[in-house]
Amino acid sequence: MSMSLDPAIAARLKRNEAGLVAAIAQERGTGAVLMMAWMDDEALARTLATRKATYYSRSRQQYWVKGETSGHTQHVHEVRLDCDGDAVLLIVDQEGAACHTGTHTCWDGDLLLSPAS
C-alpha cells in the first residue's frame, strides 16, 4: 500500500541522512510522552490517511502500524510539525503499553536528573 505525502507537507520536512524524521507520540488524555520512533514520507502519509500511527523500522527496514501485532494501538487525533520541520508530534489515544518493554511509556526508565527540591 504505497501512499504519497502532500507535496506542501513534504516540502516542509527536514529529514536526516536516511530520509527520516523523528516522531514523538504523546497521550491525549494525560499529556504523557509515550515513545519516539521514525517516519519517512510514506509513514507520515499513511498515518494522516488512516489515523493509525505508522512508523518506519530502521532495523527491519519496513513499515509498522503500532499495535498491529501486539494489540497496543495508537489512534491518532492530531499530528503537528515542529517549527524546524525535523520532528512530528502525534497526539494519540494509547491502548495498552506504548513501549516494546511492556511499560505504558518508554520514559519510565532511567531518571538522569530529578526536580530540584
Z-matrix of the N, CA and C atoms (Angstrom, degrees):
N
C 1 1.447
C 2 1.526 1 107.97
N 3 1.286 2 117.27 1 95.73
C 4 1.454 3 121.95 2 -179.29
C 5 1.522 4 109.45 3 -93.87
N 6 1.335 5 115.46 4 132.02
C 7 1.465 6 121.04 5 178.95
C 8 1.513 7 108.74 6 -128.41
N 9 1.318 8 115.73 7 148.21
C 10 1.458 9 121.17 8 178.28
C 11 1.518 10 109.90 9 -105.24
N 12 1.302 11 115.40 10 139.17
C 13 1.450 12 121.94 11 176.75
C 14 1.523 13 109.11 12 -80.35
N 15 1.309 14 116.29 13 141.36
C 16 1.458 15 121.98 14 176.09
C 17 1.533 16 107.85 15 -50.96
N 18 1.333 17 118.44 16 126.81
C 19 1.466 18 121.55 17 -177.93
C 20 1.527 19 113.78 18 -56.59
N 21 1.324 20 117.61 19 -31.84
C 22 1.469 21 120.68 20 179.21
C 23 1.529 22 110.63 21 -66.96
N 24 1.331 23 116.89 22 -36.71
C 25 1.468 24 120.73 23 176.94
C 26 1.529 25 109.25 24 -73.88
N 27 1.318 26 116.52 25 -45.93
C 28 1.465 27 121.20 26 -178.90
C 29 1.531 28 111.12 27 -56.94
N 30 1.313 29 117.34 28 -37.07
C 31 1.466 30 121.26 29 -178.74
C 32 1.526 31 112.03 30 -66.54
N 33 1.316 32 117.63 31 -23.60
C 34 1.465 33 121.29 32 -177.87
C 35 1.529 34 112.83 33 -88.42
N 36 1.334 35 117.98 34 -14.37
C 37 1.460 36 121.21 35 -176.91
C 38 1.523 37 111.85 36 -76.83
N 39 1.320 38 115.81 37 137.80
C 40 1.465 39 122.30 38 171.63
C 41 1.516 40 106.37 39 -112.32
N 42 1.314 41 115.84 40 102.38
C 43 1.460 42 122.26 41 -175.00
C 44 1.524 43 110.74 42 -89.46
N 45 1.340 44 115.17 43 156.09
C 46 1.469 45 119.03 44 173.85
C 47 1.531 46 109.06 45 -76.89
N 48 1.330 47 116.97 46 -176.33
C 49 1.469 48 120.86 47 -176.71
C 50 1.525 49 113.23 48 -61.87
N 51 1.336 50 117.46 49 -20.31
C 52 1.467 51 121.72 50 178.09
C 53 1.528 52 111.98 51 -92.42
N 54 1.344 53 117.24 52 2.37
C 55 1.463 54 120.85 53 179.30
C 56 1.517 55 113.57 54 82.38
N 57 1.342 56 116.78 55 21.74
C 58 1.462 57 121.45 56 -175.19
C 59 1.524 58 112.30 57 -115.50
N 60 1.335 59 114.66 58 155.17
C 61 1.464 60 121.51 59 171.27
C 62 1.526 61 107.58 60 -122.93
N 63 1.326 62 115.25 61 149.77
C 64 1.463 63 120.69 62 177.33
C 65 1.524 64 108.99 63 -70.62
N 66 1.320 65 116.08 64 140.33
C 67 1.463 66 122.42 65 177.53
C 68 1.523 67 108.30 66 -125.61
N 69 1.321 68 115.68 67 119.36
C 70 1.461 69 122.00 68 179.50
C 71 1.521 70 108.17 69 -104.50
N 72 1.334 71 116.69 70 129.43
C 73 1.460 72 121.28 71 176.12
C 74 1.519 73 108.80 72 -102.15
N 75 1.337 74 115.44 73 127.26
C 76 1.457 75 122.80 74 179.89
C 77 1.525 76 108.58 75 -122.77
N 78 1.330 77 115.92 76 137.13
C 79 1.462 78 121.07 77 -177.96
C 80 1.525 79 110.59 78 -74.40
N 81 1.310 80 115.34 79 129.76
C 82 1.466 81 120.80 80 -175.95
C 83 1.519 82 112.08 81 -62.93
N 84 1.314 83 118.87 82 -47.25
C 85 1.458 84 121.39 83 -173.90
C 86 1.511 85 115.36 84 -73.01
N 87 1.337 86 117.30 85 -34.61
C 88 1.468 87 120.96 86 -173.25
C 89 1.521 88 113.79 87 -108.51
N 90 1.322 89 117.29 88 -21.12
C 91 1.452 90 120.92 89 -174.69
C 92 1.522 91 113.06 90 81.76
N 93 1.333 92 117.14 91 1.25
C 94 1.468 93 121.22 92 -179.34
C 95 1.526 94 110.20 93 -64.34
N 96 1.336 95 115.29 94 136.58
C 97 1.458 96 120.35 95 173.11
C 98 1.522 97 106.53 96 -79.08
N 99 1.331 98 116.87 97 121.00
C 100 1.462 99 121.29 98 -172.18
C 101 1.522 100 113.42 99 -92.98
N 102 1.319 101 116.73 100 -49.07
C 103 1.460 102 119.46 101 -173.68
C 104 1.516 103 110.18 102 -164.69
N 105 1.325 104 114.42 103 167.48
C 106 1.453 105 122.82 104 173.19
C 107 1.520 106 107.29 105 -127.98
N 108 1.305 107 116.15 106 136.10
C 109 1.459 108 121.40 107 176.44
C 110 1.527 109 107.22 108 -145.01
N 111 1.315 110 116.47 109 -171.67
C 112 1.466 111 121.35 110 -177.22
C 113 1.518 112 110.97 111 -118.32
N 114 1.321 113 115.17 112 148.57
C 115 1.466 114 121.97 113 175.29
C 116 1.521 115 108.87 114 -134.31
N 117 1.327 116 114.76 115 145.59
C 118 1.456 117 119.88 116 165.86
C 119 1.525 118 106.28 117 -108.57
N 120 1.309 119 117.42 118 -174.70
C 121 1.465 120 119.96 119 -177.25
C 122 1.523 121 112.17 120 -57.53
N 123 1.324 122 116.73 121 -42.41
C 124 1.461 123 119.07 122 -177.42
C 125 1.524 124 111.96 123 -68.75
N 126 1.328 125 117.77 124 -40.24
C 127 1.466 126 120.00 125 178.11
C 128 1.524 127 110.39 126 -61.13
N 129 1.331 128 116.64 127 -40.96
C 130 1.460 129 120.12 128 177.91
C 131 1.525 130 110.37 129 -66.70
N 132 1.311 131 117.85 130 -42.39
C 133 1.468 132 121.15 131 178.27
C 134 1.527 133 110.89 132 -60.56
N 135 1.328 134 116.73 133 -43.14
C 136 1.473 135 120.42 134 179.00
C 137 1.526 136 110.91 135 -63.43
N 138 1.341 137 115.62 136 -41.49
C 139 1.465 138 120.22 137 179.32
C 140 1.521 139 110.67 138 -62.41
N 141 1.322 140 116.93 139 -46.37
C 142 1.462 141 121.17 140 -179.68
C 143 1.530 142 111.72 141 -64.01
N 144 1.321 143 117.16 142 -35.40
C 145 1.466 144 121.10 143 -177.33
C 146 1.529 145 113.01 144 -78.01
N 147 1.336 146 117.23 145 -32.67
C 148 1.466 147 119.99 146 -171.29
C 149 1.523 148 114.44 147 -109.79
N 150 1.351 149 117.04 148 -17.36
C 151 1.472 150 122.91 149 -172.49
C 152 1.532 151 111.99 150 63.41
N 153 1.330 152 117.10 151 18.19
C 154 1.463 153 123.11 152 171.87
C 155 1.522 154 106.57 153 -107.98
N 156 1.339 155 116.40 154 124.33
C 157 1.458 156 119.99 155 -177.82
C 158 1.524 157 110.04 156 -60.85
N 159 1.323 158 115.90 157 118.35
C 160 1.456 159 122.92 158 -178.65
C 161 1.524 160 108.23 159 -121.15
N 162 1.319 161 115.72 160 126.31
C 163 1.462 162 121.73 161 -175.44
C 164 1.517 163 109.55 162 -121.85
N 165 1.337 164 115.46 163 171.00
C 166 1.459 165 120.99 164 175.58
C 167 1.518 166 108.51 165 -114.01
N 168 1.313 167 116.22 166 123.28
C 169 1.459 168 121.90 167 178.89
C 170 1.527 169 109.34 168 -85.16
N 171 1.327 170 115.80 169 117.99
C 172 1.462 171 120.04 170 178.67
C 173 1.526 172 110.72 171 -70.07
N 174 1.324 173 117.63 172 -37.08
C 175 1.467 174 120.07 173 -177.59
C 176 1.533 175 111.95 174 -72.58
N 177 1.315 176 117.10 175 -38.93
C 178 1.476 177 120.78 176 -179.10
C 179 1.520 178 112.14 177 -93.76
N 180 1.340 179 116.51 178 -11.81
C 181 1.457 180 122.89 179 -177.63
C 182 1.525 181 111.78 180 51.90
N 183 1.342 182 114.16 181 50.94
C 184 1.463 183 120.00 182 177.52
C 185 1.526 184 109.79 183 -154.60
N 186 1.325 185 114.97 184 163.90
C 187 1.458 186 121.07 185 178.49
C 188 1.518 187 109.67 186 -80.48
N 189 1.333 188 115.15 187 149.73
C 190 1.457 189 119.53 188 173.04
C 191 1.521 190 109.48 189 -143.30
N 192 1.322 191 114.09 190 135.99
C 193 1.457 192 121.55 191 176.25
C 194 1.520 193 106.56 192 -92.50
N 195 1.332 194 116.31 193 123.89
C 196 1.467 195 120.86 194 -177.98
C 197 1.523 196 108.92 195 -56.49
N 198 1.327 197 115.73 196 123.96
C 199 1.458 198 122.08 197 177.09
C 200 1.512 199 114.91 198 91.42
N 201 1.318 200 117.79 199 -3.02
C 202 1.464 201 120.83 200 -178.04
C 203 1.525 202 112.00 201 -58.53
N 204 1.318 203 117.13 202 -37.97
C 205 1.473 204 119.67 203 178.31
C 206 1.524 205 112.22 204 -105.89
N 207 1.335 206 118.00 205 -30.32
C 208 1.470 207 120.99 206 -175.99
C 209 1.521 208 113.57 207 -88.70
N 210 1.325 209 117.10 208 -23.40
C 211 1.455 210 121.00 209 -172.90
C 212 1.518 211 112.94 210 84.31
N 213 1.342 212 117.59 211 -1.38
C 214 1.462 213 122.76 212 -179.65
C 215 1.534 214 109.28 213 -91.89
N 216 1.311 215 115.25 214 78.55
C 217 1.455 216 121.68 215 -169.10
C 218 1.518 217 113.32 216 -84.50
N 219 1.326 218 114.23 217 161.04
C 220 1.459 219 122.32 218 173.39
C 221 1.529 220 107.87 219 -126.27
N 222 1.339 221 115.32 220 112.67
C 223 1.462 222 120.12 221 173.25
C 224 1.522 223 107.12 222 -90.56
N 225 1.314 224 116.76 223 122.25
C 226 1.460 225 122.39 224 -172.86
C 227 1.528 226 110.58 225 -89.34
N 228 1.335 227 115.66 226 123.36
C 229 1.463 228 121.61 227 177.81
C 230 1.519 229 112.00 228 -97.31
N 231 1.331 230 116.58 229 -38.65
C 232 1.465 231 121.36 230 -179.36
C 233 1.519 232 108.67 231 -140.97
N 234 1.323 233 115.36 232 151.02
C 235 1.461 234 121.60 233 169.50
C 236 1.524 235 106.19 234 -131.37
N 237 1.333 236 115.43 235 127.22
C 238 1.464 237 121.12 236 -179.21
C 239 1.521 238 109.18 237 -123.11
N 240 1.321 239 115.21 238 142.08
C 241 1.461 240 122.00 239 176.33
C 242 1.521 241 107.73 240 -99.60
N 243 1.332 242 117.37 241 133.79
C 244 1.466 243 118.64 242 179.86
C 245 1.536 244 110.48 243 -72.94
N 246 1.323 245 115.19 244 170.32
C 247 1.463 246 120.97 245 -172.51
C 248 1.523 247 113.21 246 -61.86
N 249 1.321 248 118.36 247 -28.78
C 250 1.463 249 121.92 248 179.89
C 251 1.520 250 113.55 249 -90.59
N 252 1.327 251 117.17 250 -12.50
C 253 1.455 252 121.13 251 -179.37
C 254 1.514 253 114.02 252 78.37
N 255 1.359 254 117.24 253 11.93
C 256 1.463 255 118.52 254 -178.16
C 257 1.524 256 113.91 255 -105.69
N 258 1.337 257 116.99 256 9.78
C 259 1.463 258 121.05 257 176.43
C 260 1.524 259 109.03 258 -155.60
N 261 1.320 260 115.18 259 150.89
C 262 1.456 261 121.28 260 174.12
C 263 1.520 262 108.69 261 -120.74
N 264 1.314 263 114.97 262 149.42
C 265 1.453 264 122.67 263 177.44
C 266 1.516 265 107.75 264 -115.73
N 267 1.326 266 116.05 265 124.18
C 268 1.454 267 121.74 266 176.77
C 269 1.520 268 108.17 267 -105.29
N 270 1.317 269 117.29 268 124.12
C 271 1.459 270 122.34 269 174.34
C 272 1.525 271 105.12 270 -96.36
N 273 1.341 272 115.69 271 117.55
C 274 1.466 273 120.25 272 -168.93
C 275 1.526 274 112.49 273 -130.19
N 276 1.322 275 114.41 274 158.73
C 277 1.453 276 121.81 275 162.94
C 278 1.520 277 105.35 276 -97.73
N 279 1.321 278 116.24 277 118.18
C 280 1.463 279 122.02 278 -177.41
C 281 1.513 280 109.20 279 -94.73
N 282 1.311 281 116.62 280 128.82
C 283 1.461 282 123.26 281 173.40
C 284 1.518 283 107.48 282 -106.72
N 285 1.333 284 117.63 283 112.74
C 286 1.460 285 121.21 284 -178.59
C 287 1.519 286 111.60 285 80.14
N 288 1.330 287 115.19 286 -159.78
C 289 1.459 288 122.02 287 -176.54
C 290 1.527 289 111.08 288 -74.07
N 291 1.324 290 115.99 289 140.27
C 292 1.471 291 119.86 290 174.89
C 293 1.521 292 110.55 291 -90.15
N 294 1.329 293 116.93 292 -31.05
C 295 1.455 294 121.10 293 -175.54
C 296 1.524 295 111.42 294 -86.99
N 297 1.316 296 115.82 295 145.68
C 298 1.467 297 120.92 296 178.33
C 299 1.533 298 111.99 297 -65.32
N 300 1.346 299 117.25 298 -15.16
C 301 1.474 300 120.52 299 177.82
C 302 1.522 301 112.16 300 -82.02
N 303 1.335 302 116.61 301 -7.95
C 304 1.454 303 120.76 302 179.51
C 305 1.515 304 114.40 303 100.01
N 306 1.332 305 117.71 304 -0.08
C 307 1.458 306 120.28 305 177.98
C 308 1.531 307 109.60 306 -89.61
N 309 1.327 308 115.33 307 160.74
C 310 1.465 309 120.01 308 -176.61
C 311 1.523 310 111.67 309 -64.39
N 312 1.326 311 117.17 310 -35.69
C 313 1.459 312 122.12 311 179.57
C 314 1.523 313 109.57 312 -133.21
N 315 1.306 314 116.41 313 150.84
C 316 1.468 315 121.10 314 177.87
C 317 1.522 316 111.84 315 -75.25
N 318 1.315 317 117.95 316 -4.53
C 319 1.459 318 122.15 317 -175.11
C 320 1.524 319 112.41 318 -103.36
N 321 1.340 320 117.54 319 19.79
C 322 1.468 321 121.63 320 178.99
C 323 1.524 322 112.66 321 -82.52
N 324 1.315 323 117.87 322 -9.21
C 325 1.464 324 122.45 323 -171.60
C 326 1.503 325 115.27 324 -82.71
N 327 1.287 326 115.77 325 -124.56
C 328 1.466 327 123.18 326 -170.94
C 329 1.523 328 112.45 327 -64.48
N 330 1.333 329 114.57 328 121.16
C 331 1.460 330 121.66 329 174.88
C 332 1.521 331 106.80 330 -93.71
N 333 1.316 332 117.34 331 112.40
C 334 1.459 333 121.72 332 -176.06
C 335 1.524 334 112.74 333 -88.62
N 336 1.316 335 116.56 334 -26.56
C 337 1.462 336 121.46 335 178.59
C 338 1.509 337 107.90 336 -151.91
N 339 1.307 338 117.07 337 126.69
C 340 1.457 339 121.14 338 -179.30
C 341 1.530 340 109.90 339 -101.71
N 342 1.333 341 116.14 340 161.49
C 343 1.465 342 119.52 341 -178.58
C 344 1.534 343 110.59 342 -59.06
N 345 1.311 344 115.30 343 142.45
C 346 1.474 345 120.46 344 177.15
C 347 1.521 346 108.99 345 -68.61
N 348 1.325 347 115.77 346 143.24
C 349 1.461 348 118.45 347 -179.40
C 350 1.511 349 112.23 348 -97.01
